[in-house]
Amino acid sequence: MDISIIIVSYNVHYFLEQCILSVLAASKNIETEIIVIDNASNDDSCQLITTKFPEVTLVQNKINVGFSKANNQGVKIAKGEFVLILNPDTVIAEDTLEKILNFAKTTKNLGALGVKLIDGTGTFLPESKRGIPTPKVSFHKLLGFSKKQIGKYYAAHLSEDELGSIEILVGAFMFMKRAVFTEVNGFDEAYFMYGEDIDLSYKIIQKGYQNYYYPLTQVIHYKGESTLKDVKYLTHFYKAMKIFYATHFKSTKLYDFLMYFGVSFWYVLKFFKLKYSFTKEKSIKNVLYLGRNKYIISYLETMYFYVESCIISDVLKIKETIQKSNIEMLVLDNEILTNKQIITFLQQLHSEGIIFKIHPKNTNFLIGSNSSFEQGDVIIFQS
């Protein structure tokens, strides 16, 4: 077994389905297994797995045990030489697994590997590559005092398209040898959610291994689907950061006070942003559909003023059509476009300021996310 893909899921049926479909499409030339740990979802996520994906190993927890413990459960039963910790709200390209596996097998002293992540609008996610969030770096980052320290937080020594060594990876996509994961005792289960990826990355480099940022493949990470950025999960983040600093950087009382002050200040800002902010939905009239599914075309024509459907693979022609027809939403059909093409289109058309929706192959829904801060959107149509 080459790779065991561990996916921890909680009430994200449609995002999970798209994620698994993308993993299966990327597994054709290598031996993989998919292990889903469900943290007591109350939607039909488990039924989805048992009926549509019987080849997937499903573990159903009776309670939500958190991200760290659930991933440790998955790795414990994994058979692969390598493990991929993967969020359910991600979409990988068809060649993602082959690329990272080849890199891992030819790189000495590899600890863990992360890739270039983009959100549902095609925006690069800077947390794809990070430095060690020492109290000084994090304090300046939280309060926005120093561009130099913020640069250290986001590993600014590498551009978003530059391969190289980094220190901290993001838990949405972490690839490593199963033996390395086991050697550092996996995720610290004191972390329910958030911070466990920082802690694991830090433990790996403390063992003398080297972590890498590998941008030669890109992955969509919608963000927030499993967590929904509400106050309860901000509290988890706040507690996680306190655990991390108490474990790895605790020193003097003044030092601790300053760090906890920074985390608390960030927490308060996020709390009020969540409580009082909202996103005004953009009015959609004109839609471009890249596909040929008659049910999707019919649905779009009943919902929007102008619908244009075609099959174009040239990004410049797509841009011309968007600008000429004042397109506000682009629907990308995985029936005719690969996930790799879709990911490329999101990045190359990001500047057009349009909304993206994806039709995963063999499904009856469109899916997308207009903001990495809010929950994504699923549109179900009859087929």
C-alpha positions as CSV (number, residue, x, y, z in Angstrom):
1,M,0.0,0.0,0.0
2,D,1.5,3.4,-1.1
3,I,-0.8,5.9,0.6
4,S,-3.5,5.9,3.3
5,I,-5.7,8.9,3.0
6,I,-7.2,9.9,6.3
7,I,-10.3,12.1,6.2
8,V,-12.0,13.3,9.4
9,S,-15.6,14.3,8.6
10,Y,-18.4,16.1,10.5
11,N,-21.7,17.1,8.8
12,V,-20.2,17.8,5.3
13,H,-22.0,15.3,3.1
14,Y,-21.5,17.1,-0.2
15,F,-18.0,18.4,0.4
16,L,-17.0,14.9,1.5
17,E,-18.5,13.4,-1.6
18,Q,-16.6,15.8,-3.9
19,C,-13.4,15.2,-1.9
20,I,-13.6,11.4,-2.2
21,L,-14.4,11.6,-5.9
22,S,-11.2,13.7,-6.4
23,V,-9.1,11.3,-4.4
24,L,-10.4,8.3,-6.3
25,A,-9.6,10.0,-9.6
26,A,-6.1,10.7,-8.3
27,S,-5.6,7.0,-7.2
28,K,-5.6,5.2,-10.6
29,N,-1.9,4.7,-10.9
30,I,-0.9,4.1,-7.3
31,E,-2.2,1.8,-4.5
32,T,-4.2,3.8,-2.0
33,E,-6.8,3.4,0.7
34,I,-9.3,5.9,2.0
35,I,-10.2,5.9,5.6
36,V,-13.0,8.2,6.8
37,I,-13.4,8.9,10.5
38,D,-16.9,10.3,11.1
39,N,-17.2,12.4,14.2
40,A,-20.9,11.6,14.9
41,S,-22.4,13.5,12.0
42,N,-26.1,14.0,12.1
43,D,-26.5,14.3,8.3
44,D,-26.3,11.3,5.9
45,S,-22.5,11.4,5.5
46,C,-22.2,7.8,6.7
47,Q,-25.0,6.5,4.5
48,L,-23.2,8.2,1.6
49,I,-20.0,6.2,2.3
50,T,-21.7,2.9,2.7
51,T,-23.9,3.2,-0.4
52,K,-21.8,5.1,-2.9
53,F,-18.2,4.3,-1.7
54,P,-18.2,0.8,-0.3
55,E,-14.4,0.6,-0.9
56,V,-13.8,3.3,1.7
57,T,-13.1,2.2,5.2
58,L,-15.6,4.0,7.5
59,V,-15.2,4.5,11.3
60,Q,-18.3,5.9,13.0
61,N,-17.6,7.6,16.3
62,K,-20.5,7.9,18.6
63,I,-19.4,11.3,19.8
64,N,-17.3,14.1,18.3
65,V,-13.8,13.3,19.6
66,G,-12.1,16.1,17.8
67,F,-9.7,16.4,14.9
68,S,-6.6,15.1,16.6
69,K,-8.0,12.0,18.2
70,A,-10.0,11.1,15.0
71,N,-6.9,11.3,12.8
72,N,-4.9,9.2,15.2
73,Q,-7.7,6.6,15.0
74,G,-7.3,6.6,11.2
75,V,-3.6,6.3,11.2
76,K,-3.7,3.5,13.7
77,I,-5.6,1.2,11.2
78,A,-3.7,2.6,8.1
79,K,-1.7,0.2,6.0
80,G,0.1,2.7,3.7
81,E,3.8,3.5,3.8
82,F,2.7,7.1,3.7
83,V,-0.3,8.8,5.2
84,L,-2.1,11.9,3.9
85,I,-4.1,13.9,6.4
86,L,-6.8,15.5,4.3
87,N,-9.7,17.8,5.1
88,P,-13.1,16.8,3.7
89,D,-13.6,20.3,2.2
90,T,-10.7,19.8,-0.3
91,V,-10.4,18.9,-4.0
92,I,-7.1,17.4,-5.2
93,A,-5.9,17.2,-8.8
94,E,-5.6,13.9,-10.7
95,D,-1.8,14.0,-10.5
96,T,-1.5,15.3,-6.9
97,L,-0.8,11.9,-5.2
98,E,1.7,10.8,-7.8
99,K,3.6,14.0,-7.6
100,I,3.9,14.1,-3.9
101,L,4.7,10.4,-3.7
102,N,7.6,10.8,-6.2
103,F,8.9,13.8,-4.4
104,A,8.7,12.0,-1.0
105,K,10.5,9.0,-2.3
106,T,13.4,11.0,-3.7
107,T,13.8,13.5,-0.9
108,K,16.1,12.6,2.0
109,N,15.1,13.2,5.6
110,L,11.6,14.2,4.6
111,G,9.4,15.0,7.6
112,A,6.0,16.3,6.3
113,L,4.9,17.9,3.1
114,G,2.3,20.5,2.3
115,V,1.0,21.8,-1.0
116,K,-0.3,25.1,-2.4
117,L,-3.8,25.6,-1.2
118,I,-6.4,27.9,-2.8
119,D,-9.9,28.7,-1.7
120,G,-13.1,28.5,-3.6
121,T,-12.5,31.8,-5.4
122,G,-9.0,30.8,-6.5
123,T,-7.3,32.9,-3.9
124,F,-3.9,31.6,-2.5
125,L,-4.2,30.7,1.1
126,P,-1.0,32.0,2.9
127,E,-1.3,29.4,5.7
128,S,-0.1,26.9,3.1
129,K,3.4,27.7,4.3
130,R,4.3,29.0,7.7
131,G,7.2,29.5,10.1
132,I,7.4,28.5,13.8
133,P,4.8,30.8,15.5
134,T,7.1,31.8,18.4
135,P,5.5,34.1,20.9
136,K,7.3,37.1,19.4
137,V,6.3,36.2,15.8
138,S,2.7,35.4,16.8
139,F,2.3,38.4,19.0
140,H,3.3,40.8,16.2
141,K,1.2,38.8,13.7
142,L,-1.9,38.9,15.9
143,L,-1.6,42.7,16.5
144,G,-0.2,43.5,13.0
145,F,2.8,45.5,14.3
146,S,5.6,44.2,12.2
147,K,5.7,43.2,8.5
148,K,9.0,41.4,9.1
149,Q,7.5,39.2,11.9
150,I,4.4,38.6,9.8
151,G,6.7,37.5,7.0
152,K,8.3,35.0,9.4
153,Y,4.8,33.7,10.3
154,Y,3.9,33.0,6.7
155,A,7.4,31.8,5.6
156,A,8.0,34.7,3.3
157,H,11.4,33.4,2.3
158,L,9.5,31.4,-0.3
159,S,7.0,32.7,-2.8
160,E,3.7,31.0,-3.2
161,D,5.1,29.1,-6.2
162,E,8.5,28.3,-4.9
163,L,9.4,24.8,-3.6
164,G,11.4,24.7,-0.5
165,S,11.8,23.8,3.2
166,I,9.5,25.3,5.7
167,E,8.6,24.6,9.3
168,I,4.9,24.6,9.8
169,L,2.2,23.0,7.7
170,V,-1.6,23.3,7.7
171,G,-3.7,20.3,8.8
172,A,-5.9,20.5,5.7
173,F,-3.2,18.6,3.8
174,M,-0.3,17.0,5.5
175,F,1.7,14.2,3.8
176,M,4.3,12.1,5.5
177,K,5.7,8.6,6.1
178,R,3.5,6.7,8.5
179,A,6.6,5.8,10.5
180,V,7.4,9.5,11.0
181,F,3.8,10.1,12.2
182,T,4.2,7.2,14.7
183,E,7.7,8.3,15.8
184,V,6.4,11.7,17.0
185,N,3.3,10.0,18.6
186,G,0.9,11.6,16.0
187,F,-1.4,14.4,16.9
188,D,-1.5,15.6,20.5
189,E,-5.0,14.7,21.6
190,A,-5.0,17.7,24.1
191,Y,-5.9,19.7,21.0
192,F,-9.6,19.2,20.1
193,M,-9.4,21.4,17.0
194,Y,-6.8,23.9,15.7
195,G,-3.2,24.1,16.7
196,E,-2.6,20.3,16.4
197,D,-1.1,20.9,12.9
198,I,1.4,23.4,14.3
199,D,2.3,21.1,17.2
200,L,2.8,18.1,14.9
201,S,4.9,20.1,12.5
202,Y,7.0,21.4,15.3
203,K,7.5,17.9,16.8
204,I,8.7,16.6,13.4
205,I,11.4,19.2,12.9
206,Q,12.5,18.8,16.6
207,K,13.2,15.1,15.6
208,G,15.6,16.4,13.0
209,Y,13.4,15.9,9.9
210,Q,12.7,18.6,7.3
211,N,9.2,19.8,6.3
212,Y,8.5,21.0,2.8
213,Y,6.2,23.3,0.9
214,Y,5.5,21.7,-2.5
215,P,3.5,24.1,-4.8
216,L,3.9,22.0,-8.0
217,T,0.4,20.7,-7.4
218,Q,-2.5,22.9,-6.1
219,V,-5.5,21.9,-4.0
220,I,-8.8,23.6,-3.3
221,H,-9.5,24.1,0.4
222,Y,-12.9,25.7,0.8
223,K,-12.1,26.2,4.5
224,G,-14.5,26.2,7.5
225,E,-17.0,23.6,6.3
226,S,-16.3,21.2,9.1
227,T,-16.0,23.9,11.7
228,L,-18.3,26.8,10.7
229,K,-16.5,29.8,12.1
230,D,-18.7,30.4,15.1
231,V,-17.8,31.4,18.6
232,K,-17.5,27.8,19.8
233,Y,-14.7,27.1,17.4
234,L,-13.0,30.3,18.1
235,T,-12.9,29.1,21.7
236,H,-11.2,25.9,20.5
237,F,-8.6,27.9,18.7
238,Y,-8.0,30.1,21.7
239,K,-7.5,27.1,23.9
240,A,-5.3,25.4,21.3
241,M,-2.9,28.3,21.2
242,K,-2.6,28.4,25.0
243,I,-1.8,24.7,25.0
244,F,0.9,25.1,22.3
245,Y,2.7,28.0,24.1
246,A,2.4,26.4,27.5
247,T,3.9,23.2,26.0
248,H,6.7,24.5,23.9
249,F,7.5,28.1,24.8
250,K,6.6,28.7,28.4
251,S,9.1,30.9,30.2
252,T,8.5,33.9,32.5
253,K,5.2,35.2,33.8
254,L,5.6,38.4,31.8
255,Y,6.4,36.4,28.6
256,D,3.3,34.3,29.1
257,F,1.1,37.3,29.9
258,L,2.1,39.1,26.7
259,M,1.4,36.0,24.6
260,Y,-1.9,35.2,26.2
261,F,-2.8,38.9,25.8
262,G,-2.1,38.7,22.1
263,V,-4.2,35.5,21.6
264,S,-7.0,37.0,23.7
265,F,-7.0,40.2,21.7
266,W,-7.2,38.2,18.5
267,Y,-10.1,36.2,20.0
268,V,-12.0,39.4,20.8
269,L,-11.5,40.9,17.4
270,K,-12.7,37.6,15.7
271,F,-15.6,37.4,18.0
272,F,-17.0,40.8,17.1
273,K,-16.2,40.2,13.4
274,L,-18.3,37.1,13.4
275,K,-21.1,38.7,15.4
276,Y,-21.6,41.8,13.4
277,S,-20.3,41.0,9.9
278,F,-22.2,39.5,7.0
279,T,-21.6,39.0,3.4
280,K,-24.1,40.6,1.0
281,E,-25.0,38.0,-1.6
282,K,-24.2,39.1,-5.1
283,S,-27.1,39.2,-7.5
284,I,-26.5,36.7,-10.3
285,K,-28.1,37.2,-13.7
286,N,-25.6,36.0,-16.3
287,V,-24.0,32.5,-16.1
288,L,-21.5,30.7,-18.2
289,Y,-21.6,26.9,-18.0
290,L,-18.7,24.8,-19.2
291,G,-20.4,21.5,-19.9
292,R,-23.1,19.7,-21.7
293,N,-25.3,18.2,-19.0
294,K,-28.9,19.0,-20.1
295,Y,-30.3,18.8,-16.6
296,I,-27.8,21.5,-15.4
297,I,-28.6,23.7,-18.4
298,S,-32.3,23.4,-17.7
299,Y,-31.9,24.2,-14.1
300,L,-29.7,27.2,-14.8
301,E,-32.1,28.5,-17.4
302,T,-35.0,28.5,-14.9
303,M,-32.9,30.3,-12.3
304,Y,-31.0,33.0,-14.2
305,F,-31.6,35.6,-16.8
306,Y,-28.9,34.7,-19.3
307,V,-27.2,31.3,-19.6
308,E,-24.5,30.5,-22.1
309,S,-23.2,26.9,-22.3
310,C,-20.2,25.8,-24.2
311,I,-17.0,23.7,-24.0
312,I,-13.9,25.9,-23.9
313,S,-10.5,24.9,-22.6
314,D,-8.6,28.0,-23.5
315,V,-8.6,30.5,-20.6
316,L,-8.2,33.5,-22.8
317,K,-11.4,32.6,-24.7
318,I,-13.2,32.1,-21.4
319,K,-12.1,35.5,-20.2
320,E,-13.3,37.1,-23.4
321,T,-16.7,35.4,-23.0
322,I,-16.9,36.5,-19.4
323,Q,-16.2,40.1,-20.2
324,K,-18.3,40.2,-23.4
325,S,-21.4,38.7,-21.8
326,N,-21.0,40.3,-18.3
327,I,-20.8,36.8,-16.8
328,E,-21.2,36.8,-13.0
329,M,-21.0,33.0,-12.3
330,L,-18.9,30.3,-14.0
331,V,-20.1,26.7,-13.6
332,L,-17.4,24.1,-14.2
333,D,-18.4,20.6,-15.0
334,N,-16.2,17.8,-13.8
335,E,-17.9,15.5,-16.4
336,I,-15.8,17.2,-19.1
337,L,-13.1,19.1,-17.2
338,T,-10.5,17.4,-15.0
339,N,-10.1,18.6,-11.4
340,K,-6.7,19.8,-12.4
341,Q,-8.2,22.0,-15.1
342,I,-10.9,23.3,-12.7
343,I,-8.2,24.2,-10.1
344,T,-6.2,26.0,-12.9
345,F,-9.3,27.9,-14.1
346,L,-10.0,29.1,-10.5
347,Q,-6.5,30.5,-10.2
348,Q,-6.3,32.0,-13.7
349,L,-9.8,33.6,-13.6
350,H,-9.7,34.7,-10.0
351,S,-9.1,38.4,-11.1
352,E,-12.4,38.4,-13.0
353,G,-14.3,38.7,-9.7
354,I,-16.8,36.0,-10.6
355,I,-18.5,33.3,-8.5
356,F,-17.4,29.7,-9.2
357,K,-19.5,26.6,-8.9
358,I,-18.3,23.0,-9.6
359,H,-20.4,20.0,-10.7
360,P,-18.5,17.0,-9.4
361,K,-18.7,14.0,-11.8
362,N,-21.7,11.6,-11.2
363,T,-23.6,13.9,-8.8
364,N,-26.7,16.0,-8.8
365,F,-25.4,19.1,-7.2
366,L,-23.2,22.2,-7.8
367,I,-20.8,23.2,-5.1
368,G,-18.6,26.2,-4.3
369,S,-17.6,28.8,-1.7
370,N,-17.5,32.5,-2.2
371,S,-15.5,33.2,0.9
372,S,-12.9,31.3,2.9
373,F,-14.4,32.8,6.0
374,E,-18.0,31.6,5.6
375,Q,-19.8,28.3,4.9
376,G,-19.9,27.2,1.3
377,D,-22.9,26.8,-1.0
378,V,-24.5,23.6,-2.4
379,I,-27.2,23.7,-5.1
380,I,-29.1,20.5,-5.7
381,F,-30.8,19.9,-9.0
382,Q,-32.9,17.0,-10.3
383,S,-31.3,14.5,-12.7
